[in-house]
Structure formats: structure tokens, C-alpha cells
Amino acid sequence: MMLFIFLCLITAGLLIETVQKRILKIKDPDIKELWEELEKRTWYEELIQDPHLKEWVVLDKQNGLLKDPYYVRKVLESEGHRLGFINYIKNKAN
């Protein structure tokens, strides 16, 4: 019974994803465009001026938080997420 419910949920998820991508033409945000927008921000430029912090930001782009386009969009739009990200990088660098 639980297996049937699990399979139904997976099928529903795949169906919803297919409708979004094929019929509604909803695309995932392009991460490179978001990174370009991020690099134009003054707080980001100030953050990467420190070589030690820049190293951690580059690593985050490769396999960390900045690899997720939805998280990058949140950092760009919300001051709370931005301050959280800055504190996160500074704590990792210490």
C-alpha cells in the first residue's frame, strides 16, 4: 500500500514537471546570468576584494550554495539572505 502511494507521488511529480517544461515552457534560471548580475553588486565586489574570502566564494560557485540558481536569486533579492551568505562565507574563511 505504501509503495503504491509512493509510486503515485513520483508519477504526479514527473507529470507536473513535464507540464511545466513542455507545455508552459517554464525554464530554470540560467546560473551564469545570475552570477553576472551578482558580480555587478557592490557588496559582492567588496567581499571578493579579500583574497581569502574570494577563494571561498569561488569554491561555493563550484560546489556550494552559489551553484543553486534559486539560492543566488534569493541572495540578490533579499537583504536577509545576502547578510546570511556574507556571514556564512566569513565564518567558513575563519
Summary of the structure (lengths in Angstrom):
residues: 94
radius of gyration: 18.0
end to end distance: 50.5
largest distance: 57.0
contacts: 216
relative contact order: 0.11
helix: 83%
strand: 0%
